[in-house]
Amino acid sequence: MMRREFLGVATGIVGTANVQFGERSITSSPPPTVRDWRAAFPALSQRIEGHPLAYLDTAATSLRPQPVIDAVAKFYSTDNANPAAALHTLARRANAAVEGARASVASFIGASDPLEVTFTRGTTDGLNLVASAWGDANVHAGDEILIGMAEHASNMLPWRYLARRSGARLVYFDVDDGGRPRIDDLVSKLSARTRIVAFSHVSNVLGMINPVREMCTTVRGPGRIVVIDGAQSVPHVPVNVQDLGCDFMAFSSHKMCGPMGVGVLWGRRELLEAMPPYQTGSNMAHDVGLDALHLSAGALKFGAGTPNASGPVGLAAAMAFLRGIGFDALAAHEQAINRRMLVRLARIPQVRLLGSAEPQHRVSVFSFAVKDRTPLDVMRTMDAQGIAIRAGDLASLPLLQRFGENAVARASCYLYTTEEEIDRFADTLEQLIAS
Ligand SMILES: Cc1ncc(COP(=O)(O)O)c(C=O)c1O
């Protein structure tokens, strides 16, 4: 895509539907750069404490570009209606918008059928859906649920509660001292009673990309499902759910430039059909009489009540935006950010980075502890300089404790992060340590 075209798309001057993956430039215009990408994010034009905002908190939630904000505003300005395929014009438009978004998501993640795409409130909601709907029907006393000890609380507690409800045993597999999943431990903890295996694709603490394809191949088996937490991977790396070989994958719109309050649970169609509904009410069934009903097909069975229609519309716009940038360009940019960050952090002996210090096979997420400074001190010092980072247990206390920490600071970057921002961040860290 040419630079001028990207700016047009990014600022909403041309429709997002024009964004094409892999489109070739036919003139000598320079390709879009991070400066062009940044121009699409209105939040970046503000100052915090007199400093330009450096937003290094994307792993918690990303910023949103103008086309996403416009898509949501357009839905409410024009298509606003409770979606229905065969009613009035606005209802049909709203329905087409949601179903169009479902098809966009299916194509973005390589699903074979849009009806494998359930819109949820986010990753947490999607994982709870699997634990409740599939888990309650298929996991019994004496069964086992195998998950990583490194998981985010949202990929731990739904399984813990399922184990408690069903009488199943929750088993954890370990990571090595570098934070990589220990495949030997995963294999040794697998048993004939294992019904569910769940792990994350990318750690929200370490940023490391786990070998999930290999892990899925290793653990697949009859009567067992494999669930991937894609909250930190889908925003950063191309994901093809069929190629990965999992049964379910959950992710959130708000970490990939889309609106908050919407996410996706992808599941194999045959599993969705065999599962009972999660919540019940309108829209997930038809011909509902006093004693009878017909459940809706595939993912539609999990959409009880009036949907969050603007959410999927905004998510589809976010996916179009990311496609316009392209995952190759995004990966090249994140590699440059990774190199700069790792070089700068390595120069500060008081900083302890958790996990790999290699720029490859990771996204731009960096959790660290600073000698004699609390993570809250680090966060406050950064905030006073207009630099947004996160501090705390990152909803991953067991993993932090595996590294001997109870809390850390985390800087997490994305397509709008510049190398200058990384330098500002590292300079501020050095000044704090020197003070
Ligand atoms: C790895 C991981 N899993 C799950 C979640 C939960 O996502 P959400 O809060 O959008 O439901 C997060 C959020 O930080 C995450 O990083």
The ligand as an SDF file (V2000), in Angstrom:
LIG
                    3D

 16 16  0  0  0  0  0  0  0  0999 V2000
   -2.4560  -13.6480   28.2380 C   0  0  0  0  0  0  0  0  0  0  0  0
   -3.7670  -13.0210   28.6320 C   0  0  0  0  0  0  0  0  0  0  0  0
   -4.8430  -13.7940   28.7640 N   0  0  0  0  0  0  0  0  0  0  0  0
   -6.0430  -13.3060   29.0910 C   0  0  0  0  0  0  0  0  0  0  0  0
   -6.2090  -11.9590   29.3090 C   0  0  0  0  0  0  0  0  0  0  0  0
   -7.5850  -11.4420   29.6550 C   0  0  0  0  0  0  0  0  0  0  0  0
   -8.0580  -10.6150   28.6290 O   0  0  0  0  0  0  0  0  0  0  0  0
   -9.3790   -9.7350   28.8400 P   0  0  0  0  0  0  0  0  0  0  0  0
   -9.1640   -8.9450   30.0940 O   0  0  0  0  0  0  0  0  0  0  0  0
   -9.4460   -8.8830   27.6150 O   0  0  0  0  0  0  0  0  0  0  0  0
  -10.5120  -10.6690   28.9590 O   0  0  0  0  0  0  0  0  0  0  0  0
   -5.1250  -11.0990   29.1980 C   0  0  0  0  0  0  0  0  0  0  0  0
   -5.2570   -9.6560   29.4880 C   0  0  0  0  0  0  0  0  0  0  0  0
   -4.3400   -9.0030   29.8840 O   0  0  0  0  0  0  0  0  0  0  0  0
   -3.8720  -11.6490   28.8300 C   0  0  0  0  0  0  0  0  0  0  0  0
   -2.7990  -10.8750   28.6910 O   0  0  0  0  0  0  0  0  0  0  0  0
  1  2  1  0
  2  3  1  0
  2 15  2  0
  3  4  2  0
  4  5  1  0
  5  6  1  0
  5 12  2  0
  6  7  1  0
  7  8  1  0
  8  9  2  0
  8 10  1  0
  8 11  1  0
 12 13  1  0
 12 15  1  0
 13 14  2  0
 15 16  1  0
M  END
$$$$
